[in-house]
Amino acid sequence: MSNQEILKRFLLLFLSLMLFAGLTIPIYFLMTAGAKKDGPEVSTQPVVVDEIALEDAVPGMMGSSPVQDETQVLQNTTFMLNKGAFFGGFALILVLYTVYYFAVLRSQFYPFLAESNPKLLIFGLLPFLVFMVAELMEILLIPTHLTKRIASFTGLSFELAYILLAFFLFLTLIGTFMDTNLNRIIMMDGVPFRYTRFGKGPRNLVLITGLNMRTLKGAGLSLAWAYRIFMKEYTVYVMDKKDIVPEGVTLEDLAEDIYNAMEEIGIVSADVFGVSQGGMIAQYLTVNHPDIVDRLVLGVTACTLSNMTTEFLNRCIINAKKGQMEKINEECFRNDFTPEYTAKLKPVLPLLIKVGIPKSNTRFIRLAESIKTLDMGERITEINCPVFVIGAGKDKVVGEQGSLEIAEKLNCKKYIYRRYGHGVYTEAKDFNDRVLDFLINR
């Protein structure tokens, strides 16, 4: 990351965090609007006292100031908050946190962790430290309106209310760290290459994804859950493609990106698991860099291009060029899964079809075009590591024949799900179990 890029991200984080801190001030007042006070009234007028008499009564002590008296009385005052205003303001802050987190925080903070540079990480954390100070100052400056009233409302002590509010400020930062531990970035020629890392097993598993409309940005938690079965035995790396894909990119180019990412991360060797287009990329990776692949799993993929696959790709590309991305999703749901599976999704299917539609279709089109460069032919026979092929009898994308052809050429272990389609890796409950069984039983 260049110094100019670091400064740009730092300033964006700093300014956006300060804006966020400013927006919370009126929300804090909203949370305490309409609070009813039950306690002694405090006069803010100066009180004239006989200092000599006071010193006689309490040697060495001076009279307390009106402000101190007010603070003491404040701590003995009970406030009844308006529940609608309080929870409404609290919900508003949560919405603000969520919008800010997805709109700015993840995209700007990730790169500070991408290069594993402690100095860069500290530099990225500076805006957060300033933000924490600003928020704490807000809380300290308006204790009458916020801290004491929340303390009374929740039944907490005056001091614990401060701790509760201070802890709330760290939630976004903690959430960011948890998420960035899963979602990571490598900068390749100034272009983000995203991958997800989870699990603490002693061995490495590289999972290469298939054709997708969007990047892996923010998908770490769902991927970790989907492939949680591998987390004990493996440290899992789910590999994406670059955020910006060049025109004319080939499957072999995408395989080189995976290889470069593995080198950057420090993966000397790994078991590789590729699904659909990911399986095609995995073949090129294994043929061109045999020393880096220990075992290979190829799911619902092919080594040569069939008419079925070409026709499917052409339909996708035509619809994408027309901007009809939802039509692509509709066909995928219709063809990839069994009627029983789609029936379960019927209540949320319209939403799922709309989710994941990218702002630009250029990346998707170029990745779809890259599949047309598939031509392993006899090169696939150069693969000499153990291979497991999984296919689907009702696959309408690459067909069952795609898996059978690979298994025949490599004379390797295979399994065909007869009743499932191309989405078998999602639908079949024992799919990952079969993969893990092959990988660990060497």
N, C-alpha and C positions, 0 to 999 in steps of 0.2 A: 504494500500500500504506500503510495507516494505521500510526501509531507503535505502536499496540497489537498489530497484526499482526506488525510487525517484531520487537518484543520477544518475542512468543510464539514465533516461529520461531527467534530467536536462542537463547532458553533451551532449546528442544527440541533444537536442534543441539548446544549446549554440554553439556547433561546426558547426551544419548545418546552423544556422543563420549567423555565421561569414563567412562561405563559401559563403553563398548567398550574403552577403555584399561585399565580394571580387569580386564576379562575376559581380556585377553591375558597378564596376569602368570602365572596358573597354566598357561597353554598354553606359555609360554616354558620353564617348568620341565619340563613334559611333554616338550618337544622334546629336552631334555638328560638325561632320566631314563635311568639305567643306563649312563652314560658311563664308559668305562674310562680311567684316567689312566696315562700312561707317562712318568715324569719324577722328578726328585729330590724327596724329601719336604722340606717346609719347617717348621721349628719356629716357632711363634708366641710362644714364651717370650722374655722380654727377654734380650738377650745383653749380657754385661758385657765391654767392650773397654777396652783401655788407650789413652785418647785421646791421651796424649803420644806414645806409640809410633806411633800412626796419623798424627799430625801430622808426625812426623819422616819417616815413609815418604812421605806425600803432603801437602806443604805446602798449608795453606789449606783442607783438606778435613776434614769431620766424618764420623763413622760414619753409615751409612744406617739407617733405622728398620726394624723387622721387617716392617712393611706394605710398604715399598719393596722389601725383599728378596723378599717373597712375590710381589709383582707381577712382578718381574724373572724369578723362577723360573717363574711362571705362563706367561710368554711363551715360555719354553723347554720347556714341557711339551706333550706330544702327547696329545690326547684321541681316543678311538675311540667315536663315538656309536652308540647303538642305532638302527639304520635304521628299524625299525618305529615307534619313539617319535618320532624326528625327523620323518619324512615324514607320520606321522599327525597330529602337532601342526601341521605346516605346512599340511596339507590342512584341518584344523579352522579355522585362521586364515583361509584362503581362503573357506571356507564362511561364516564369521562376517562377513567383508568383504562377500560377495555378498548375504547376507540383510540386513545393515545398509544396504547401498547401495540395494537395491530397496525396503525397508520404510520408510526414513526419509530418506536423504540426498537422493535426487532430488527428492522432493516438497517438501522443506523448503528446499533450496538453490536450486532453479530461480527462485523469485520474486525472489531477490536480484539475479538477472541480467536479469530480465524488463524492468525499467524503464531499463536501460542507465545507471544512476546510479553513478558511481565510488565515491562515499561509501557508498552502500548496499552495494556489492560488498565494500568493505573491511570493513564491519561484519559482513557475512556470513562473511568469511574469518577473523575473530577466533577463533571456536571451533576452527577447524582449527589455527591457530597454537598455541593452548593445548594441543591434542591432540598436536601434534608434540613440544612441550616435554615433556609427560608421558611420551610413549612413549620419547623419547631418555633421559630420566632413568631409566626402567625399565632400559634397556639398559646405561646407565653404572653403575647400582647393582648389577647382577648380572652383571658381566663374566665371573666364574669359571664361572657356570652357562650362559652363552649365547655371548658374543662369542668367547672363546678356543676354546671347544669347536667352534663352527661354523667358526672359522678353521682349526683342525686338520683337521676333517672335510672341508672343501672344498678344502684346500690353499692357502687365501689367507693373506696376512699378517694380523697382529693388527689393523693399522690399516684394511686393506681390509674386514675383517669388520664394523667399525663403519660404514663407508660403505655396505656392502651392506644392512645392517639399516636404516640411515637412509633409503636409497633406497626400500626396501620400503614405508616409511610414506607416501611420496608417491604411491603407485600409485592409491589410491582418489581422491585429490584430482585427479590428472591425468585419470583416467577420467571423473570428474564433469565437468571442464571440457570434455573432448572430447564428452561426451554432451550437455551443455547448449549447445554450439555448434550442435548439430543440433536438439535439442528445446527449444522456447521457449514462453513463456507471456505472454499479455497479460491483464491483469485488466479485465474489463468489468462494471462495477457490482458489484464484489466477487466475480465468478465467473470462474474461469480459462477462457481461450480459448486452445487449444493450436495451435501450428503448428510445422512442421519447416522448417528453412532449410539448404540446402547448395548447393554450386557457387559459382564465382567469375566467371561470365560477365558481360558488360557489360549484358545485357538481363534483364528480369524475367519469370519464368514463374510464374503462380499456378495451382496444381493443386488442384481442389476434390474432395474424396473423396465416395464414395457412402454409402449407408446402412450403418452398422457397429454392432456391439454394444458396442464399447469405444471409448475416446478414443484419440488418437494418443500418449498417454503412453508414452515409451520406445521408440517405433517409428522414431525417426530413422534409425538405422543401416540397418535393413532397407529403408526408403523410399529412402534415398540410393543403396543398391545397386540397387534395382529401377529407379530412374530416373536412373542414372549417365550415360546417354547424353546427357542434357541439361546436364550440369555444365560442359562446356567453353563452350557458347554462352550459358548462362543462370545467373542466381542463382535457384534454385528455392524457392518457398514452397508447401508442402503445407498446405492449410488444413483445420481440423477444425470442429466445432460446439462451443458452450459445454459445459462439464462438466455443468452443470445447465440443462436445456432447459425453458422454461416451458410450462405446459399451453396448448394451442391455438396453438402456434407454427406459422407458415406458411413456405412456401418463400421468400416475399418477405422475411419477417423474417430468415431465415437468410442471404439475400443481403445484407441490410443489415449483418449481423454481419461478413461477409466484407469489405464496403466499409469499415466502421469499423476493422477490423484493418489493412487496407491503408493507411488514413490514419495510423493509429498507428505503423505500421512505417516509413512515409515512401515508400510506393510510389505514384508519381504516375501511372504507366501500366504496363501489363503485357500480355503474351499470356496468355490464360486457357484452361485445359484442364480440362473437367469430365466426370466419368464417372458414369453412372447418375443417382442423385439429385444428385450434384455437377453434372451437366450441366443439370439442371433449375434448380438454384440459379444456375448461370452465365448462363442465359438472362435471369433476372430482374435479375441484376447488370448485364448488358450493356444491357438495355432502360432500366433506371433510372439508370445511370451510364455512358453511352456513351463519354464522354471518357477513362475509365480503362482501357478494353479496346481493345487494338490489333488482335489477332487472336484468334479463338475456335475451339476444337476441342470438339466435342460427341460423346462416346463412349457407345454403347449407351444412349441416353436418348430422351425424347419431349417433345413440347410440349403434348399433351393426354392426359388419363387414359383408358386403354382398359379394357375389361372384364377382360382378362388381368391387367393390373397391379393392378386393384382386388381381384380374387380372390386374387392372390398376397399382397397386403398384409393382407387379412383373415385369411388363414391364419397369417401371421407374428404378427399382433396377438393372435389367439386363443391361439396356442401360448405367446406371451410372457406373457400374463396368467395362464396356467396354470403358468408357471414352466418350461415345456418348451423351453428355449432350444436344447438339443442337437438337437431335432427340426427347428428352423429351419435349423441348420447342415447337417444331413443332406440336407434338401431342396435347399439351395443347392449343395452339392457334386454332388448327383444331376442337377440341372437346368442348372447354369451351365457345366459342363465336359463334354468328350467322354469316352466310355467308355475310350478309350486313355489319356487324361490321368489319370483317376481310378484306372485299373489300376496306373499307376506309383506312385500314392500309397497303394495298398492296405495296405502294411505299417504305415504311420503314420497312416492315415485315422481310426481310432478316437481317436487322440490329438488330431489336428487338429480333430475335431468337438467335443472337450471344451475345447480351448484357446480362450481369449477369451470365455468365458461370464462376464458381469458379475455383480457381487453384487446389483445392482438392475436390474430390467428396465424401470423407468419411463422412463428416457431413450430407450431403444430404441423403446418404444411411441409416445412423443410424436413422435419423428423419423419413424417409419413413418406415423403419422397425418398428418404435415405433407405427405407426398407426395400425399395426396388433395386438397390445395389447388391442385394443378397445373392451371392454366387460362390458358396463354399465348394460346391462340386466335389471333386475327389480330395480337395485340401483337408476336408474334415477327417480323413483317415490318418492325418498327421497327429491327431490328438492321441496321446498314449497314456493319459492318466485315467483312473477309474471314472466311468460316466454312468449316470442314471437318467433315463428319459421318461418323462411322464406326459401322456397325451390324453385326449378326450375324444370319445367316439362321435360326439355330435358337434365337434368344433367347426364353426362356419367361417373362421378367419384363416387358419392355416391348415385345417383339416386333420383328421387322424393320420393320414398318409405322411404328413410332415414328420411326426414323431416316429412312425414306423421306419421311414427311410433313414433317419439318423441312427436308430437302434440297429438296423440291418448293416449299415456301413461300418459301424463301430463294434458290432457284435457285443453290445453291452446290455446291462440290465434295463428292463423297461416295465412300465405299468400303464395300462390304458383304462381310464374311467369311461365305461360304455354309455352311461346315461347322462353325462354332463357335457357342457359346451366349453367354449374358450375361457369362461370365467371359473373354471373348475378350481383354481388355486384359491378363490374366494369362497366358493360354495361348498366344496367337499371338506367335511370336518376333519378328515384324517390326512389331508394333503401334506401339511407340514410335518405330521408324524412320520409319514413315509420318507420324506426328505431327510429328517433328522436321523431316522434309523439307518439309512444308507450312509450318511456322513460319519456317524460315530462308530459303526460296526465295520471297522477296517479289516 
